[in-house]
Amino acid sequence: MMNPTITNEEAIAATKLWLERAVIGLNLCPFAKGVHVKNQIRYVVSEAHTPEELLQDVLSEFEVLAEASPAGIDTTLLIHPYVLTDFLDYNDFLEVVDAALEDVDLAGVLQVASMHPQYQFAETKIDDITNYTNRSPYPTLHLLREDSIDEAVKAFPEAEQIFEKNIETMRKLGHEGWNSLGLAEVQRGK
């Protein structure tokens, strides 16, 4: 269970630190640095305690992102520290999110990527270092614009190799290297 006394500011600060040190610092997503330095990432902390409440926040953030100028908000990190803290429940909820995208006619316009403190790829053990590519401090739904993804892929011709490069990076880094990033407390939600 996540820390019940976490403030929105602390959740955002922990997420930014993780983004800077892991996602950008290890180049796990070559597209993240540009939107980060241009302040085009919207950080939102959901107060939801139930999946139903979270879905309402997701729908609201779909609308905000779809209506905003990409120059102002290119992507949104919807951090939800109080709900879906169990990875399997979170993973199941992703189907609800995908259906919601369809329901509001934003499939093909927006997409959602998943990050979670207990993230686990299929066919891996829980402590496999490769799972850490998607291990955020708190359960987080990453709302992305399809057009922005298409533009980023054009600028990065080897985009299909990102996943394999990330596996290689994480295996070289290992648990000791990951721990040296200073994210251990962040990963525990403290």
N, C-alpha and C positions, 0 to 999 in steps of 0.2 A: 504494500500500500504506500502511496506517495505521502509525503509530509503534509499533514492537514493545515499547517500554518504557513505554507509557502505564499509569498505575495506575488502578484502579477509581475512586478518589477524583477523579483528574484528569478521567476520562471523564464522571463525574457532574457535576463542577463546570462543565465546558465545556458540557454539555447544559443545565444550569440557567441558565447565563449566556445561552445562545442562546434558551432559553424566555423568560427575563425581558426581554431586549432586543429580540428579533425577534417571537416568537409573541405575547407579551403586550404588549410595548412598541409594536408596530405594529398591535396588535389583529387579528392574522391569524386568531386563533381567539378569539371573544368568550367562550367557555366555559372557557378555560384559567386565567384569573386566579382564579376562585373556588376551584378545586381546588388551585391552587398556594398561595394564602394560607392555606387550611385544612390544608395538608400532607397532602393526600389522594392525592398522586402517589407511586407506588412506583417508584424508580429501581433498575434491576437491570443489572449489567454481566455479559454472558455471556463466559466464557473460551473458548467454542467456536472451533475452527479449521476445522471442516467443517460443511457444511449439516446433516448428520445429527446432529451434536452440538447444533447450534443448535435443531433441531426438538425435541430432548429438553427443552431449556430453555424453549422456547415452550410445550410441553405442560405442563410444571411450572408456568409462570406463568399459564396458563389456569386451572389448578386453584386456585392461590393466589387469583387475582382472583375466580373464581366463588364460592369459599367465604368470602371476606372480607366483612365488613360494608362497604357503600359509605361509611359515615361514617369508616371507618378507611383503606380503600384504594378510591378511586373509579376509578382508572385506573393503568396501568403503562407505563413506558417501558423497553423491553428493548433496551439498547444493546449492539451486538455489533461491536466494533472490529476483530476479527481474521478475520472471515468475511463473505463476500458484499460485499466492498469495491468490486467492480465493479457498477455500477448495473444492467446488463442481467441479470447473474446474480441479483442481489437481486430484481429485478422478477419474474423467473421463479419465484423461491422463494415469492413471495406466493401463488401458486396452491397450493403445498404447504401453506402455512399455512391457507388457506381450506378445503382438504380436511381438514386436521387438526381444524379447528373442527367440521366435519360429523361426523367420526369419533368425537369425544368428546361429541357431542350438545350442543354449546354454540353452534351457529349459531343466530342469533336472540336469544341471550343476550349474547354478546360479539361484537365485530368488531375488525378490525385495520386501522389506518391506517399509511401508509408514509412514512418520512422517510429521506433519504440525502444525503450530501455532494455526490453527482453527480446528484441528482434531475432528471429531465427529463420534462415533460409531452409527450404525443404531439403531433406537429405543431409543435414548437418547436425552435429551435436551442439547442445546449448552453449558450450564454452568455446566453440570453434571461433577463432579470431576473425574469420571472414564475415561473421554475423555483425561485427562491430561497424561495418560500413554504414549500417542503417540504425545504429543504436544511439538514439538521442536521449537527452536527460529526462524527458517526459514524453508520454505518448503524443505524437504530433502528426497532423495531416498536412501534407504539403500540396497546396493548390497551385497549379501551373497553367499557364496559357499554352495552348497547342501551337499557336503562331510563334511564340517566343522559343519554344522547343525546336521548331522547324528552322528558325533563324540561327539558333545556337549550333544546331547540327551542321548547317551549311558552313559555319565558320570553323567547325572542328570536324574535319573529314573522317577522322577515325573514331567517331562516336560509338560505333558498334563494339569497339574494343575496350570501352571504359570499364565494363564489368570485369573483364579478365585482368585488366591492369590493376583494378582495385583489389582483386583477390591476391595478386602478386605483391602489391604494396603492403597489404595487411599481413601476409605470411612473412615477408621480410621484417616487418615491424615487430610482430609478435606481441604477446601480452605485456612483456616488460617495456617494450617501446610504447605501446598504447598507454600504459600506466604513467610513463614519463611525460605524457602530454598534460598531466595535471588535471585530468577530467574525472578521476576516481570519485571524488565527493559529488561532482555534478551528476555522474551516472547513478549515484544512489539517491538522487533527489534531495540532497542536503544543501 
